[in-house]
Amino acid sequence: MSINKNSFKQFKIKSFIFLKKNYKELLVLFVILAVGSFFRLYKISEYMTFLGDEGRDAILVRRFLVDFDLMLIGPGTSVGNMYLGPLYYYFISIGLWLANFSPVGMSVQVAIVGILTIAFVYWVGREWFSKLAGTIAATLYAIAPTTIIFSRSSWNPNIMPFFSLLCVYSIWRAWKKDQYNWVLVSAISSAFVLQSHYLGLILMPVVAIFWAMTFLTSSAKSQEIDDKAPITRFIKVSMFSLIAFLFLMSPLLIFDIRHGWMNYNAMKTFFTERSTVSVGLWDSVSKLPGILNNISTRLLAGRMEGLGKAIVAVVSIPSILLLLGRKRLHQNEASGFMTLTLWMVVGLIGLGLYNQSLHDHYLGFLFVPPFLFLGGFIDGISENLSKIGKVVLALAFGFVIYTNLINNPLQYPPNRQMQRAQQVSEKIIVESNGEAFNLAVLAERNYEDGYGYFLEKNGQSILHADIWAKDTISDQLFVVCEKLKEECDPTHSAKAEVANFGWSDIESTWEVMGVTIYKLVHSKAVN
């Protein structure tokens, strides 16, 4: 008992000393995290995206939690008929379960990952460069409109920034600090990255290069001390890490074996078609300035194109050379800039090889390095500036902060998509009178599963009309039209759920939260 009391007393003393020594830094970090948390969690249930894709994810995860229906594949990609792994589904099942099956739980979990990313950016910036660099990078990451938008909804690419940073940082620690156990963390993070979005493949060469450098340094260390322990330990950890990575990726392999290598064939087609992926390195290099300007605009400049180009122009090669030419450049700083440069160059070349449109969520694996690079750059050049130069630099950074703040997505009213799905589903349940029904959604960018989740959660079974199976067609079809009412023509829609129901008449119409619900019954003229 006395030992426990002494240990607890020593812990309190050490904690007090740490807080007294670092209270200013902790206070700054607390403010940054508080601001970032507010932007991500404020009215998240009303701002979160909840359409067909999110409803589909919630349906599958709920079935896993309720029926233990294991998942071998995750979300489908928007191109190439490929599927991601199911790791994201298992991950967000925690949030759905803790929220008693409310989809808000999944979005809150993703938001928490986004908040942790802010803290992680600060930590890495502090370790690689300085407290100032970490503060600059974390502050900008906390208020950037794009990072906010992708941190408050449940979507598989939204967790990629955190795991990309963890992946690169872990393999950096293994290389720079000879802490080989971090290879396992990097391997697990790599699985999360690849199952968030397949463009995460672009990050894998960076990991491979650092793994090779770690292998060489561990081998050299073994030769230097005439002991095979370092290289042996590194190889053992690498083998265990490979096993862990393959285990996390194995559901996709099992799925492919059971379904005629569907995913493999789709991926093969995707990478061999010139219209999708370019094989010319020069084609990729020629796109780099435009891609870099777009990344700067979307991430650093509050989505203002002119400012994005200005940031790229200022943080140019001459400025970087000036920065790296400083006499005082500690080892972590040099390796930090090297890591970020390799990360950015490989990422930009990889994106240049992709011939399709680059949407914001494609950049998830590249979200973090621009913020860290800018933080390190500002910290580095500020040491050589005069007082006037430092004032000008502070004002310039203040303008960047101002630009991000005035473009904050909270200035727009919430979409309330989840509330709409709930209320529409409740109305359908009431009007169906406990009888079986079919469902169709007429919209530009939505489909049935958003509404279907709440219907299934409330014990309703939706029939999916198949003209070859009469027991799949009920006596009533509910059509949810999200278009303008004058554009809705539910009885003549070519959508399969409507067409397969057969000739129909409108029996009733209701309006709920801006959408129109039609109850269709089989046409009496046909019957």
SEDRENVO-857986 format. One line per 2 residues: their letters; for each residue y, z, x of C-alpha. Coordinates in steps of 0.001 Angstrom, whole numbers, plus 500000, padded with zeros to 6 digits. Last residue first. Layout:
a) Y Z X  ...
***
This chain:
nv) 495456 437059 444062  497558 434266 445528
ak) 500315 434517 442922  500121 438294 443135
sh) 501243 438163 446762  499652 440921 448825
vl) 501950 443883 449308  504865 444325 451665
ky) 506841 447528 452197  509970 446721 454148
it) 511768 449122 456464  515262 448206 457659
vg) 516708 449685 460833  520056 451401 461383
mv) 518877 454987 461214  516627 454440 458151
ew) 517186 451706 455569  514643 451256 452803
ts) 513052 448295 451009  510302 448101 448416
ei) 507719 445669 447004  508387 442656 449213
ds) 505801 439987 448490  502933 438754 450643
wg) 500784 435846 451639  498409 436960 454388
fn) 498150 440095 456493  497253 437887 459462
av) 500727 436339 459399  502472 439718 459439
ea) 500574 441385 462317  500455 438016 464107
ka) 504229 437516 464114  505143 434226 462445
sh) 507500 435974 460042  507747 434488 456557
tp) 507368 437637 454437  509458 439700 456839
dc) 512640 437625 456754  515125 439773 458642
ee) 518148 437975 460065  520411 439027 457185
kl) 519397 442618 457819  520538 442500 461429
ke) 517517 443001 463647  515431 446146 464006
cv) 512997 445164 461236  510178 447616 460558
vf) 507490 445941 458449  505099 448152 456509
lq) 502059 446301 455225  500133 447397 452151
ds) 496765 446557 450623  494914 446941 453911
it) 493661 444340 456374  491294 445576 459098
dk) 488323 445674 456709  488696 441905 456295
aw) 487616 441189 459852  488130 437562 460849
id) 491779 437549 459771  492449 440522 462042
ah) 495130 442963 460951  495481 446053 463116
li) 495024 449055 460827  497150 452073 461646
sq) 495386 455408 461368  497716 458274 460455
gn) 496982 461768 461762  500530 462864 462482
ke) 500220 462055 466197  498954 458600 465203
lf) 502085 457905 463155  504283 459414 465864
yg) 502753 457180 468532  502703 454099 466305
yg) 506459 454098 465930  506913 453501 469659
de) 503669 451518 469672  504810 448780 467277
yn) 506927 446457 469401  510354 446233 470976
re) 512667 443846 472767  514069 441375 470207
al) 512710 443105 467120  510373 442642 464161
va) 507879 445510 464081  504597 445300 462169
ln) 502336 447926 460627  499210 447835 458470
fa) 498306 450501 455923  495587 452886 454769
eg) 496419 455191 451884  497983 458659 452024
ns) 500829 457679 449737  502057 455002 452176
ev) 505636 455844 451208  505576 459345 452718
ii) 503882 458273 455946  506239 455304 456287
ke) 509263 457575 455931  507921 459962 458566
sv) 507347 457042 460942  510913 455805 460433
qq) 512232 459305 461095  510235 459799 464277
ar) 510903 456321 465720  514610 456754 465030
qm) 514624 460150 466711  512940 458603 469754
qr) 515454 455770 469935  518488 458042 469746
np) 520578 455407 471605  523065 457963 472946
py) 526772 457046 472912  528176 455594 476157
ql) 530241 457716 478539  526982 459347 479628
pn) 526194 456204 481637  528670 457201 484378
ni) 530855 454251 485319  533953 456406 485779
ln) 531904 458754 487978  530570 456063 490290
ty) 534021 454620 490904  535468 458078 491531
iv) 532773 458855 494099  533481 455568 495925
fg) 537200 456348 495780  536546 459756 497318
fa) 534616 458051 500100  537660 455913 500851
la) 539965 458943 500656  537753 460860 503080
lv) 537687 457913 505507  541484 457581 505338
vk) 541858 461304 505979  539405 461109 508883
gi) 541340 458206 510376  544594 460149 510077
ks) 543012 463104 511837  541731 460802 514566
ln) 538252 459345 514356  535444 459726 516885
es) 533515 462430 515036  533938 460666 511684
ig) 531865 457713 512951  528592 459614 512864
di) 529007 461535 509623  530046 458378 507793
fg) 527044 456473 509181  524546 459228 508480
gl) 525659 459493 504879  525725 455714 504445
fl) 522213 455414 505874  520938 458230 503696
fp) 522369 456633 500548  521131 453139 501473
pv) 517668 454576 502316  516996 456163 498874
fl) 516618 453401 496281  514442 451060 498364
fg) 511022 451827 496860  512638 451788 493418
ly) 514233 448372 493948  512114 446605 491335
hd) 513648 448965 488764  517001 447230 489178
hl) 515684 443795 488288  515219 441196 491008
sq) 514779 437798 489371  511801 435814 490669
ny) 511291 434232 494086  509984 437277 495970
lg) 510055 436542 499704  513605 437890 499902
lg) 512433 441193 498440  509995 441546 501325
il) 512671 440652 503873  515022 443226 502352
gv) 512377 445946 502327  511257 445290 505902
vm) 514892 445413 507060  515750 448506 504986
wl) 512761 450613 506046  513091 449534 509679
tl) 516787 450429 509641  516115 453740 507868
tm) 513458 454722 510403  515561 453675 513399
fg) 518571 455541 512037  516457 458657 511620
sa) 514804 458229 515032  518223 458190 516707
en) 519498 461100 514611  516327 463130 515152
qh) 516674 462639 518906  520291 463738 519210
lr) 523038 461160 519677  525980 462363 521746
kr) 527295 459504 523877  528108 457297 520932
gl) 526849 453734 521224  524763 454073 518066
ll) 527924 454380 515998  529679 451464 517664
li) 526543 449379 517220  526452 450362 513560
sp) 530111 449385 513162  529498 446010 514808
is) 526412 445457 512575  528248 446142 509334
vv) 528860 449356 507410  532360 448181 506544
av) 531276 444790 505186  528370 446277 503235
ia) 530705 448825 501663  533204 446089 500791
kg) 530494 443993 499125  529564 446902 496875
lg) 533210 447608 496128  533696 444071 494850
em) 530481 444133 492829  531165 447349 490898
rg) 527762 448786 489862  528823 452340 490770
al) 529249 451231 494382  526268 452835 496095
lr) 523221 451822 494052  523810 448650 492072
ts) 526580 447227 494245  524975 448107 497582
in) 521653 446702 496423  523328 443512 495179
nl) 525253 443059 498432  522029 443519 500414
ig) 520239 440969 498241  523031 438418 498734
pl) 523151 438947 502497  519318 438832 502791
ks) 518677 435577 500912  518698 433351 504008
vs) 516208 435699 505672  513655 435217 502877
dw) 513795 431434 502882  513631 431585 506688
lg) 510382 433529 506474  508778 430797 504405
vs) 505770 431808 502342  507714 432317 499120
vt) 506190 434315 496280  506383 433401 492611
sr) 506839 429622 492492  504678 429282 495598
et) 501606 430472 493688  499187 432144 496090
ff) 500474 435709 495672  500345 435833 491871
tk) 497081 433924 491634  495380 436406 493945
ma) 496893 439281 491990  495506 437897 488733
ny) 492097 437375 490330  492043 440937 491673
nm) 493131 442406 488343  490474 440548 486365
wg) 487656 441290 488800  485049 440582 486099
hr) 485946 443485 483845  483601 446335 484890
id) 484095 445755 488622  487847 445453 488063
fi) 488016 448755 486174  486039 450557 488881
ll) 488365 449137 491523  491446 450223 489557
ps) 489988 453708 489149  489440 453826 492941
ml) 493127 453947 493980  493302 457749 494095
fl) 489930 457894 495841  490970 455187 498295
fa) 494047 457198 499287  492051 460420 499691
il) 489450 458623 501834  492207 457095 503961
sf) 493779 460526 504419  490440 461974 505565
ms) 490130 459164 508104  493714 459656 509266
vk) 493224 463426 509618  490150 462848 511758
if) 491929 460186 513846  494902 462480 514486
rt) 492651 465384 515435  490746 463257 517925
ip) 493978 461861 519401  495432 465351 519884
ak) 492165 467036 521061  491179 464452 523669
dd) 492475 466597 526536  493755 465358 529865
ie) 497228 466769 529137  498947 463400 529661
qs) 495980 461346 528458  495843 463239 525169
ka) 499614 462909 524794  499387 459146 525319
ss) 496734 458878 522599  498825 460972 520220
tl) 501854 458789 520984  499900 455559 520453
ft) 498338 456708 517170  501709 457922 515935
ma) 503214 454519 516739  500396 452824 514804
wf) 500940 455131 511814  504677 454423 511988
ia) 504034 450675 511867  501509 451026 509023
vv) 503912 453117 506928  506642 450503 507343
pm) 504152 447723 506575  503257 449594 503325
li) 506769 449635 501886  506586 446037 500664
lg) 503471 446977 498684  505816 449115 496565
ly) 506588 445824 494857  503398 446637 492949
hs) 505151 449286 490880  504446 452957 490209
ql) 500766 452760 491150  501637 451516 494626
vf) 504173 454311 495142  501822 457028 493868
as) 499054 455803 496182  501513 455755 499086
si) 502463 459365 498320  498818 460400 498735
as) 498640 458592 502081  501963 460035 503269
vl) 500852 463567 502403  497604 462994 504332
vw) 499557 461705 507347  501581 464938 507150
ny) 498548 466739 508573  499352 465041 511889
qd) 502348 467196 512748  503145 465570 516100
kk) 506846 466102 515312  508096 462531 515628
wa) 505053 460557 514520  503527 462889 511919
rw) 506991 463841 510750  507898 460169 510319
is) 504666 459605 508342  505779 462329 505962
yv) 509383 461083 505677  508203 457571 504800
cl) 505818 458632 502016  508066 461416 500718
ls) 510959 458960 500486  508810 456446 498634
ff) 507418 459240 496442  510867 460316 495305
pm) 512223 456791 494795  509040 455681 492941
in) 509208 458200 490100  511186 455872 487829
pn) 508911 452865 488336  506313 454334 485882
ws) 508667 454929 482971  509484 458186 481214
sr) 513230 458248 480818  516007 460322 482380
sf) 515852 459472 486074  516219 455688 485964
ii) 519599 455854 484250  520842 458549 486624
tt) 519788 456614 489731  521628 453542 488428
pa) 524793 455449 487528  525131 457056 490998
ia) 526191 460698 490505  523353 462630 492195
yl) 522690 459936 494811  526351 460052 495878
ta) 526279 463801 496272  522893 463767 498013
ai) 523989 461199 500621  527329 462879 501363
tg) 525841 466385 501505  522968 465298 503734
al) 525379 463577 506106  527608 466651 506209
ks) 524655 468963 506860  523688 466763 509811
fw) 521699 463707 510915  517924 463508 510547
er) 517328 467032 509301  520375 467241 507038
gv) 519862 463754 505628  516203 464607 504989
wy) 517072 467841 503195  519886 466324 501141
vf) 517721 463394 500059  514981 465872 499113
ai) 517407 467886 496983  518489 464720 495142
tl) 514852 463618 494820  514009 466982 493269
ig) 516534 466169 490555  514856 462801 489924
vi) 511437 464479 489787  512907 466891 487244
av) 514161 463901 485238  510649 462403 485281
qv) 509278 465666 483890  512050 465765 481288
sm) 511096 462238 480211  507440 463204 479820
gv) 508325 466333 477866  510642 464393 475554
ps) 507569 462478 474375  506677 465561 472284
fn) 502996 466347 472662  503407 470149 472761
al) 506118 469854 475431  503804 471339 478098
wl) 501121 468762 477237  503485 465790 477409
gi) 504956 466994 480694  501591 467504 482383
si) 500281 464186 481041  503078 462617 483071
fy) 500969 462663 486264  497738 461462 484665
yy) 499615 458457 483276  501330 457793 486607
lp) 497979 457763 488403  496540 455152 486033
gl) 496626 452210 488489  498829 449225 487812
ym) 497680 446280 485756  498125 442571 486394
ng) 498701 439779 483865  500857 437904 486420
vs) 504280 439137 485456  505665 442055 483428
tg) 503073 444406 484879  500574 446266 482720
pg) 500723 450033 482578  497870 452106 483994
il) 494217 451401 484485  491076 453511 484618
ml) 492074 456025 481946  489796 458847 480822
df) 489638 459630 477093  489584 463422 477179
dv) 489974 463377 473373  493155 465423 473049
lf) 494668 465185 476544  493457 461668 477294
rr) 494334 460490 473791  497805 461947 474290
vl) 498201 460047 477556  497205 456751 475941
ia) 499514 457182 472945  502428 458367 475119
dr) 502122 455338 477383  502035 452977 474395
ge) 505078 454696 472891  506975 454316 476166
dg) 506124 450624 476268  507006 450105 472601
lf) 510379 451806 472697  511531 455263 473692
tm) 514335 455205 476244  515891 458596 476776
ye) 519480 459203 475657  518783 461295 472554
si) 516021 463524 473927  517914 463688 477232
ky) 520905 465324 475550  522156 466339 479025
lr) 519136 466340 481335  519960 463671 483909
ff) 523749 463975 484227  523535 467770 483986
sg) 520813 467965 486626  522844 465892 489093
va) 525891 468101 488581  523830 471284 488990
li) 522005 469824 491990  525287 469033 493752
vf) 526728 472452 492869  523607 474236 494121
lv) 523656 472232 497364  527252 473284 498009
ll) 526397 476919 497254  523353 476770 499501
ek) 525475 475456 502367  528062 478176 501847
yn) 525383 480876 501535  523663 479897 504784
kk) 524052 482950 507019  524319 485515 504255
lf) 521468 483904 502337  519223 483832 505408
if) 520045 487423 506341  519358 488588 502783
sk) 516064 486684 502668  515000 488152 506008
ik) 515780 491681 504804  514031 491150 501479
fq) 510936 489750 503236  510912 492680 505644
kf) 510987 495106 502713  508168 493221 500975
sn) 506074 493358 504133  506802 497059 504554
kn) 505851 497792 500959  502663 495717 501262
is) 501706 497526 504465  502377 500887 502832
m) 500000 500000 500000
***
